[in-house]
Each structure stands twice: as structure tokens, then as C-alpha cells.
Amino acid sequence: RILIFPKGNNVDHLSMYLDVADSATLPYGWSRYAQFSLAVVNQIHSKYSIRK
């Protein structure tokens, strides 16, 4: 799940987090490797679109 705070999370800029669903039910010490990317698309000038 992705959590997005457009006005920030106690900061003055966008905050975005990856969250684990039902994390309270997972065993102590549980971990998971996750790989993701973020794309910002400029619909007017696609050459300014980026993916990180």
C-alpha cells in the first residue's frame, strides 16, 4: 500500500511511504525486500518525465 500526504507529514513537502498491510499481525522480526520505482510524467513535454 502506498501512503501519500500531499501537504507533507510534519514537513513542508510531499511525503510518500510504502506500507505493509496488516503489519500488526506479522511475527516479530519479519522483513520483506521490496523494489519499486516512481515515475513523474510531464503530459505536455514527455522529455521532462522521469523515473527513479
N, CA, C, O and CB atoms as a CASP TS submission, in Angstrom:
PFRMAT TS
TARGET T0000
AUTHOR 0000-0000-0000
METHOD Language model
MODEL 1
PARENT N/A
ATOM      1  N   ARG     1       0.852  -1.161   0.000  1.00  0.00           N
ATOM      2  CA  ARG     1       0.000   0.000   0.000  1.00  0.00           C
ATOM      3  C   ARG     1       0.901   1.228   0.000  1.00  0.00           C
ATOM      4  O   ARG     1       1.945   1.242   0.653  1.00  0.00           O
ATOM      5  CB  ARG     1      -0.971  -0.005   1.219  1.00  0.00           C
ATOM      6  N   ILE     2       0.498   2.245  -0.728  1.00  0.00           N
ATOM      7  CA  ILE     2       1.239   3.498  -0.790  1.00  0.00           C
ATOM      8  C   ILE     2       0.458   4.564  -0.026  1.00  0.00           C
ATOM      9  O   ILE     2      -0.725   4.787  -0.282  1.00  0.00           O
ATOM     10  CB  ILE     2       1.486   3.935  -2.269  1.00  0.00           C
ATOM     11  N   LEU     3       1.132   5.213   0.909  1.00  0.00           N
ATOM     12  CA  LEU     3       0.533   6.312   1.656  1.00  0.00           C
ATOM     13  C   LEU     3       1.103   7.612   1.109  1.00  0.00           C
ATOM     14  O   LEU     3       2.320   7.769   1.016  1.00  0.00           O
ATOM     15  CB  LEU     3       0.801   6.177   3.195  1.00  0.00           C
ATOM     16  N   ILE     4       0.232   8.540   0.749  1.00  0.00           N
ATOM     17  CA  ILE     4       0.663   9.820   0.194  1.00  0.00           C
ATOM     18  C   ILE     4       0.046  10.952   1.012  1.00  0.00           C
ATOM     19  O   ILE     4      -1.162  10.994   1.242  1.00  0.00           O
ATOM     20  CB  ILE     4       0.266   9.941  -1.307  1.00  0.00           C
ATOM     21  N   PHE     5       0.910  11.861   1.440  1.00  0.00           N
ATOM     22  CA  PHE     5       0.491  13.053   2.157  1.00  0.00           C
ATOM     23  C   PHE     5       0.875  14.254   1.299  1.00  0.00           C
ATOM     24  O   PHE     5       2.013  14.720   1.372  1.00  0.00           O
ATOM     25  CB  PHE     5       1.144  13.130   3.590  1.00  0.00           C
ATOM     26  N   PRO     6      -0.060  14.769   0.479  1.00  0.00           N
ATOM     27  CA  PRO     6       0.262  15.852  -0.457  1.00  0.00           C
ATOM     28  C   PRO     6       0.837  17.101   0.218  1.00  0.00           C
ATOM     29  O   PRO     6       1.660  17.798  -0.375  1.00  0.00           O
ATOM     30  CB  PRO     6      -0.973  16.233  -1.223  1.00  0.00           C
ATOM     31  N   LYS     7       0.417  17.383   1.435  1.00  0.00           N
ATOM     32  CA  LYS     7       0.922  18.572   2.138  1.00  0.00           C
ATOM     33  C   LYS     7       1.976  18.206   3.167  1.00  0.00           C
ATOM     34  O   LYS     7       2.303  19.013   4.037  1.00  0.00           O
ATOM     35  CB  LYS     7      -0.223  19.316   2.819  1.00  0.00           C
ATOM     36  N   GLY     8       2.504  17.005   3.076  1.00  0.00           N
ATOM     37  CA  GLY     8       3.575  16.581   3.962  1.00  0.00           C
ATOM     38  C   GLY     8       3.085  15.908   5.229  1.00  0.00           C
ATOM     39  O   GLY     8       1.907  15.977   5.578  1.00  0.00           O
ATOM     40  N   ASN     9       4.011  15.259   5.903  1.00  0.00           N
ATOM     41  CA  ASN     9       3.765  14.598   7.173  1.00  0.00           C
ATOM     42  C   ASN     9       4.685  15.276   8.191  1.00  0.00           C
ATOM     43  O   ASN     9       5.770  14.780   8.494  1.00  0.00           O
ATOM     44  CB  ASN     9       4.022  13.029   7.086  1.00  0.00           C
ATOM     45  N   ASN    10       4.232  16.413   8.708  1.00  0.00           N
ATOM     46  CA  ASN    10       5.018  17.278   9.598  1.00  0.00           C
ATOM     47  C   ASN    10       6.215  17.907   8.891  1.00  0.00           C
ATOM     48  O   ASN    10       7.214  18.237   9.529  1.00  0.00           O
ATOM     49  CB  ASN    10       5.500  16.485  10.800  1.00  0.00           C
ATOM     50  N   VAL    11       6.112  18.072   7.579  1.00  0.00           N
ATOM     51  CA  VAL    11       7.128  18.753   6.770  1.00  0.00           C
ATOM     52  C   VAL    11       6.410  19.621   5.740  1.00  0.00           C
ATOM     53  O   VAL    11       5.187  19.555   5.618  1.00  0.00           O
ATOM     54  CB  VAL    11       8.093  17.723   6.068  1.00  0.00           C
ATOM     55  N   ASP    12       7.159  20.430   5.005  1.00  0.00           N
ATOM     56  CA  ASP    12       6.562  21.346   4.032  1.00  0.00           C
ATOM     57  C   ASP    12       6.633  20.837   2.604  1.00  0.00           C
ATOM     58  O   ASP    12       6.650  21.635   1.667  1.00  0.00           O
ATOM     59  CB  ASP    12       7.234  22.679   4.114  1.00  0.00           C
ATOM     60  N   HIS    13       6.676  19.529   2.420  1.00  0.00           N
ATOM     61  CA  HIS    13       6.727  18.967   1.071  1.00  0.00           C
ATOM     62  C   HIS    13       5.991  17.626   1.056  1.00  0.00           C
ATOM     63  O   HIS    13       5.665  17.075   2.107  1.00  0.00           O
ATOM     64  CB  HIS    13       8.203  18.794   0.594  1.00  0.00           C
ATOM     65  N   LEU    14       5.740  17.121  -0.127  1.00  0.00           N
ATOM     66  CA  LEU    14       5.053  15.843  -0.308  1.00  0.00           C
ATOM     67  C   LEU    14       5.772  14.738   0.449  1.00  0.00           C
ATOM     68  O   LEU    14       6.999  14.645   0.398  1.00  0.00           O
ATOM     69  CB  LEU    14       4.955  15.487  -1.797  1.00  0.00           C
ATOM     70  N   SER    15       5.015  13.901   1.151  1.00  0.00           N
ATOM     71  CA  SER    15       5.570  12.718   1.809  1.00  0.00           C
ATOM     72  C   SER    15       4.899  11.489   1.225  1.00  0.00           C
ATOM     73  O   SER    15       3.683  11.469   1.036  1.00  0.00           O
ATOM     74  CB  SER    15       5.375  12.780   3.359  1.00  0.00           C
ATOM     75  N   MET    16       5.691  10.461   0.940  1.00  0.00           N
ATOM     76  CA  MET    16       5.166   9.232   0.348  1.00  0.00           C
ATOM     77  C   MET    16       5.848   8.038   1.013  1.00  0.00           C
ATOM     78  O   MET    16       7.067   8.027   1.179  1.00  0.00           O
ATOM     79  CB  MET    16       5.388   9.211  -1.201  1.00  0.00           C
ATOM     80  N   TYR    17       5.055   7.032   1.393  1.00  0.00           N
ATOM     81  CA  TYR    17       5.577   5.869   2.102  1.00  0.00           C
ATOM     82  C   TYR    17       5.034   4.581   1.495  1.00  0.00           C
ATOM     83  O   TYR    17       3.910   4.547   0.994  1.00  0.00           O
ATOM     84  CB  TYR    17       5.222   5.943   3.592  1.00  0.00           C
ATOM     85  N   LEU    18       5.834   3.529   1.543  1.00  0.00           N
ATOM     86  CA  LEU    18       5.347   2.180   1.278  1.00  0.00           C
ATOM     87  C   LEU    18       4.961   1.588   2.620  1.00  0.00           C
ATOM     88  O   LEU    18       5.743   1.644   3.569  1.00  0.00           O
ATOM     89  CB  LEU    18       6.423   1.294   0.538  1.00  0.00           C
ATOM     90  N   ASP    19       3.774   1.026   2.712  1.00  0.00           N
ATOM     91  CA  ASP    19       3.265   0.490   3.969  1.00  0.00           C
ATOM     92  C   ASP    19       2.972  -0.990   3.800  1.00  0.00           C
ATOM     93  O   ASP    19       2.554  -1.425   2.726  1.00  0.00           O
ATOM     94  CB  ASP    19       1.997   1.251   4.427  1.00  0.00           C
ATOM     95  N   VAL    20       3.188  -1.763   4.849  1.00  0.00           N
ATOM     96  CA  VAL    20       2.875  -3.190   4.834  1.00  0.00           C
ATOM     97  C   VAL    20       1.470  -3.368   5.395  1.00  0.00           C
ATOM     98  O   VAL    20       1.189  -2.960   6.522  1.00  0.00           O
ATOM     99  CB  VAL    20       3.925  -4.019   5.658  1.00  0.00           C
ATOM    100  N   ALA    21       0.595  -3.974   4.613  1.00  0.00           N
ATOM    101  CA  ALA    21      -0.772  -4.219   5.067  1.00  0.00           C
ATOM    102  C   ALA    21      -0.760  -5.232   6.209  1.00  0.00           C
ATOM    103  O   ALA    21       0.010  -6.191   6.174  1.00  0.00           O
ATOM    104  CB  ALA    21      -1.659  -4.725   3.900  1.00  0.00           C
ATOM    105  N   ASP    22      -1.594  -5.032   7.206  1.00  0.00           N
ATOM    106  CA  ASP    22      -1.735  -5.939   8.350  1.00  0.00           C
ATOM    107  C   ASP    22      -0.411  -6.190   9.061  1.00  0.00           C
ATOM    108  O   ASP    22      -0.150  -7.313   9.493  1.00  0.00           O
ATOM    109  CB  ASP    22      -2.321  -7.260   7.895  1.00  0.00           C
ATOM    110  N   SER    23       0.425  -5.171   9.190  1.00  0.00           N
ATOM    111  CA  SER    23       1.746  -5.351   9.796  1.00  0.00           C
ATOM    112  C   SER    23       1.666  -5.775  11.264  1.00  0.00           C
ATOM    113  O   SER    23       2.596  -6.406  11.767  1.00  0.00           O
ATOM    114  CB  SER    23       2.544  -4.065   9.682  1.00  0.00           C
ATOM    115  N   ALA    24       0.586  -5.447  11.955  1.00  0.00           N
ATOM    116  CA  ALA    24       0.455  -5.815  13.367  1.00  0.00           C
ATOM    117  C   ALA    24       0.328  -7.322  13.557  1.00  0.00           C
ATOM    118  O   ALA    24       0.595  -7.827  14.648  1.00  0.00           O
ATOM    119  CB  ALA    24      -0.750  -5.118  13.978  1.00  0.00           C
ATOM    120  N   THR    25      -0.075  -8.047  12.518  1.00  0.00           N
ATOM    121  CA  THR    25      -0.264  -9.497  12.646  1.00  0.00           C
ATOM    122  C   THR    25       0.972 -10.293  12.223  1.00  0.00           C
ATOM    123  O   THR    25       0.966 -11.521  12.303  1.00  0.00           O
ATOM    124  CB  THR    25      -1.456  -9.935  11.816  1.00  0.00           C
ATOM    125  N   LEU    26       2.017  -9.620  11.780  1.00  0.00           N
ATOM    126  CA  LEU    26       3.224 -10.318  11.327  1.00  0.00           C
ATOM    127  C   LEU    26       4.109 -10.677  12.515  1.00  0.00           C
ATOM    128  O   LEU    26       4.111  -9.973  13.524  1.00  0.00           O
ATOM    129  CB  LEU    26       4.008  -9.451  10.320  1.00  0.00           C
ATOM    130  N   PRO    27       4.867 -11.780  12.399  1.00  0.00           N
ATOM    131  CA  PRO    27       5.736 -12.187  13.507  1.00  0.00           C
ATOM    132  C   PRO    27       6.856 -11.176  13.758  1.00  0.00           C
ATOM    133  O   PRO    27       7.258 -10.443  12.854  1.00  0.00           O
ATOM    134  CB  PRO    27       6.337 -13.562  13.223  1.00  0.00           C
ATOM    135  N   TYR    28       7.356 -11.147  15.001  1.00  0.00           N
ATOM    136  CA  TYR    28       8.453 -10.256  15.380  1.00  0.00           C
ATOM    137  C   TYR    28       9.668 -10.538  14.501  1.00  0.00           C
ATOM    138  O   TYR    28      10.023 -11.697  14.281  1.00  0.00           O
ATOM    139  CB  TYR    28       8.814 -10.428  16.880  1.00  0.00           C
ATOM    140  N   GLY    29      10.301  -9.490  14.003  1.00  0.00           N
ATOM    141  CA  GLY    29      11.491  -9.648  13.180  1.00  0.00           C
ATOM    142  C   GLY    29      11.202  -9.892  11.710  1.00  0.00           C
ATOM    143  O   GLY    29      12.129 -10.055  10.916  1.00  0.00           O
ATOM    144  N   TRP    30       9.936  -9.918  11.339  1.00  0.00           N
ATOM    145  CA  TRP    30       9.552 -10.155   9.952  1.00  0.00           C
ATOM    146  C   TRP    30      10.127  -9.063   9.068  1.00  0.00           C
ATOM    147  O   TRP    30      10.183  -7.900   9.467  1.00  0.00           O
ATOM    148  CB  TRP    30       8.018 -10.217   9.808  1.00  0.00           C
ATOM    149  N   SER    31      10.550  -9.430   7.880  1.00  0.00           N
ATOM    150  CA  SER    31      11.027  -8.428   6.926  1.00  0.00           C
ATOM    151  C   SER    31      10.709  -8.887   5.509  1.00  0.00           C
ATOM    152  O   SER    31      10.436 -10.060   5.259  1.00  0.00           O
ATOM    153  CB  SER    31      12.551  -8.182   7.093  1.00  0.00           C
ATOM    154  N   ARG    32      10.753  -7.934   4.599  1.00  0.00           N
ATOM    155  CA  ARG    32      10.489  -8.220   3.190  1.00  0.00           C
ATOM    156  C   ARG    32      11.299  -7.247   2.365  1.00  0.00           C
ATOM    157  O   ARG    32      11.379  -6.062   2.686  1.00  0.00           O
ATOM    158  CB  ARG    32       8.966  -8.115   2.850  1.00  0.00           C
ATOM    159  N   TYR    33      11.901  -7.750   1.298  1.00  0.00           N
ATOM    160  CA  TYR    33      12.622  -6.897   0.362  1.00  0.00           C
ATOM    161  C   TYR    33      11.636  -6.444  -0.700  1.00  0.00           C
ATOM    162  O   TYR    33      10.941  -7.272  -1.288  1.00  0.00           O
ATOM    163  CB  TYR    33      13.846  -7.639  -0.275  1.00  0.00           C
ATOM    164  N   ALA    34      11.564  -5.166  -0.951  1.00  0.00           N
ATOM    165  CA  ALA    34      10.664  -4.639  -1.979  1.00  0.00           C
ATOM    166  C   ALA    34      11.453  -3.712  -2.890  1.00  0.00           C
ATOM    167  O   ALA    34      12.234  -2.881  -2.429  1.00  0.00           O
ATOM    168  CB  ALA    34       9.451  -3.891  -1.342  1.00  0.00           C
ATOM    169  N   GLN    35      11.239  -3.865  -4.170  1.00  0.00           N
ATOM    170  CA  GLN    35      11.864  -2.974  -5.143  1.00  0.00           C
ATOM    171  C   GLN    35      10.743  -2.249  -5.875  1.00  0.00           C
ATOM    172  O   GLN    35       9.791  -2.877  -6.339  1.00  0.00           O
ATOM    173  CB  GLN    35      12.794  -3.763  -6.146  1.00  0.00           C
ATOM    174  N   PHE    36      10.853  -0.942  -5.976  1.00  0.00           N
ATOM    175  CA  PHE    36       9.815  -0.170  -6.647  1.00  0.00           C
ATOM    176  C   PHE    36      10.453   1.010  -7.350  1.00  0.00           C
ATOM    177  O   PHE    36      11.610   1.349  -7.102  1.00  0.00           O
ATOM    178  CB  PHE    36       8.736   0.305  -5.647  1.00  0.00           C
ATOM    179  N   SER    37       9.690   1.625  -8.224  1.00  0.00           N
ATOM    180  CA  SER    37      10.157   2.842  -8.883  1.00  0.00           C
ATOM    181  C   SER    37       9.024   3.858  -8.866  1.00  0.00           C
ATOM    182  O   SER    37       7.850   3.512  -8.738  1.00  0.00           O
ATOM    183  CB  SER    37      10.632   2.553 -10.348  1.00  0.00           C
ATOM    184  N   LEU    38       9.406   5.099  -8.995  1.00  0.00           N
ATOM    185  CA  LEU    38       8.453   6.197  -9.004  1.00  0.00           C
ATOM    186  C   LEU    38       8.612   6.942 -10.317  1.00  0.00           C
ATOM    187  O   LEU    38       9.727   7.285 -10.709  1.00  0.00           O
ATOM    188  CB  LEU    38       8.662   7.148  -7.784  1.00  0.00           C
ATOM    189  N   ALA    39       7.509   7.193 -10.991  1.00  0.00           N
ATOM    190  CA  ALA    39       7.542   7.941 -12.249  1.00  0.00           C
ATOM    191  C   ALA    39       6.763   9.240 -12.080  1.00  0.00           C
ATOM    192  O   ALA    39       5.664   9.255 -11.526  1.00  0.00           O
ATOM    193  CB  ALA    39       6.955   7.098 -13.419  1.00  0.00           C
ATOM    194  N   VAL    40       7.350  10.319 -12.565  1.00  0.00           N
ATOM    195  CA  VAL    40       6.665  11.612 -12.635  1.00  0.00           C
ATOM    196  C   VAL    40       6.535  11.938 -14.115  1.00  0.00           C
ATOM    197  O   VAL    40       7.535  12.103 -14.815  1.00  0.00           O
ATOM    198  CB  VAL    40       7.447  12.755 -11.843  1.00  0.00           C
ATOM    199  N   VAL    41       5.299  12.028 -14.584  1.00  0.00           N
ATOM    200  CA  VAL    41       5.033  12.181 -16.009  1.00  0.00           C
ATOM    201  C   VAL    41       4.638  13.623 -16.312  1.00  0.00           C
ATOM    202  O   VAL    41       3.699  14.160 -15.723  1.00  0.00           O
ATOM    203  CB  VAL    41       3.924  11.207 -16.466  1.00  0.00           C
ATOM    204  N   ASN    42       5.363  14.233 -17.230  1.00  0.00           N
ATOM    205  CA  ASN    42       5.015  15.555 -17.737  1.00  0.00           C
ATOM    206  C   ASN    42       4.187  15.316 -18.999  1.00  0.00           C
ATOM    207  O   ASN    42       4.729  14.905 -20.025  1.00  0.00           O
ATOM    208  CB  ASN    42       6.308  16.446 -18.029  1.00  0.00           C
ATOM    209  N   GLN    43       2.884  15.570 -18.932  1.00  0.00           N
ATOM    210  CA  GLN    43       1.991  15.274 -20.046  1.00  0.00           C
ATOM    211  C   GLN    43       2.135  16.259 -21.196  1.00  0.00           C
ATOM    212  O   GLN    43       1.674  15.980 -22.303  1.00  0.00           O
ATOM    213  CB  GLN    43       0.570  15.265 -19.570  1.00  0.00           C
ATOM    214  N   ILE    44       2.755  17.388 -20.962  1.00  0.00           N
ATOM    215  CA  ILE    44       2.941  18.386 -22.016  1.00  0.00           C
ATOM    216  C   ILE    44       4.245  18.151 -22.764  1.00  0.00           C
ATOM    217  O   ILE    44       4.267  18.169 -23.995  1.00  0.00           O
ATOM    218  CB  ILE    44       2.922  19.800 -21.426  1.00  0.00           C
ATOM    219  N   HIS    45       5.338  17.928 -22.024  1.00  0.00           N
ATOM    220  CA  HIS    45       6.656  17.690 -22.628  1.00  0.00           C
ATOM    221  C   HIS    45       7.204  16.381 -22.066  1.00  0.00           C
ATOM    222  O   HIS    45       7.827  16.376 -21.004  1.00  0.00           O
ATOM    223  CB  HIS    45       7.646  18.887 -22.345  1.00  0.00           C
ATOM    224  N   SER    46       6.981  15.287 -22.759  1.00  0.00           N
ATOM    225  CA  SER    46       7.367  13.972 -22.242  1.00  0.00           C
ATOM    226  C   SER    46       8.861  13.841 -21.978  1.00  0.00           C
ATOM    227  O   SER    46       9.267  12.994 -21.182  1.00  0.00           O
ATOM    228  CB  SER    46       6.940  12.905 -23.205  1.00  0.00           C
ATOM    229  N   LYS    47       9.689  14.657 -22.627  1.00  0.00           N
ATOM    230  CA  LYS    47      11.134  14.567 -22.392  1.00  0.00           C
ATOM    231  C   LYS    47      11.499  14.975 -20.964  1.00  0.00           C
ATOM    232  O   LYS    47      12.605  14.688 -20.506  1.00  0.00           O
ATOM    233  CB  LYS    47      11.888  15.448 -23.394  1.00  0.00           C
ATOM    234  N   TYR    48      10.590  15.634 -20.262  1.00  0.00           N
ATOM    235  CA  TYR    48      10.827  16.024 -18.874  1.00  0.00           C
ATOM    236  C   TYR    48      10.253  15.014 -17.876  1.00  0.00           C
ATOM    237  O   TYR    48      10.341  15.229 -16.667  1.00  0.00           O
ATOM    238  CB  TYR    48      10.230  17.393 -18.617  1.00  0.00           C
ATOM    239  N   SER    49       9.670  13.927 -18.362  1.00  0.00           N
ATOM    240  CA  SER    49       9.191  12.866 -17.482  1.00  0.00           C
ATOM    241  C   SER    49      10.399  12.119 -16.923  1.00  0.00           C
ATOM    242  O   SER    49      11.408  11.953 -17.608  1.00  0.00           O
ATOM    243  CB  SER    49       8.227  11.893 -18.239  1.00  0.00           C
ATOM    244  N   ILE    50      10.286  11.669 -15.671  1.00  0.00           N
ATOM    245  CA  ILE    50      11.401  10.952 -15.050  1.00  0.00           C
ATOM    246  C   ILE    50      10.905   9.712 -14.321  1.00  0.00           C
ATOM    247  O   ILE    50       9.741   9.631 -13.928  1.00  0.00           O
ATOM    248  CB  ILE    50      12.159  11.869 -14.079  1.00  0.00           C
ATOM    249  N   ARG    51      11.796   8.756 -14.148  1.00  0.00           N
ATOM    250  CA  ARG    51      11.526   7.551 -13.356  1.00  0.00           C
ATOM    251  C   ARG    51      12.748   7.301 -12.498  1.00  0.00           C
ATOM    252  O   ARG    51      13.876   7.289 -12.992  1.00  0.00           O
ATOM    253  CB  ARG    51      11.198   6.303 -14.269  1.00  0.00           C
ATOM    254  N   LYS    52      12.523   7.103 -11.226  1.00  0.00           N
ATOM    255  CA  LYS    52      13.625   6.838 -10.289  1.00  0.00           C
ATOM    256  C   LYS    52      13.358   5.553  -9.557  1.00  0.00           C
ATOM    257  O   LYS    52      14.160   5.142  -8.719  1.00  0.00           O
ATOM    258  CB  LYS    52      13.806   7.999  -9.286  1.00  0.00           C
TER
END
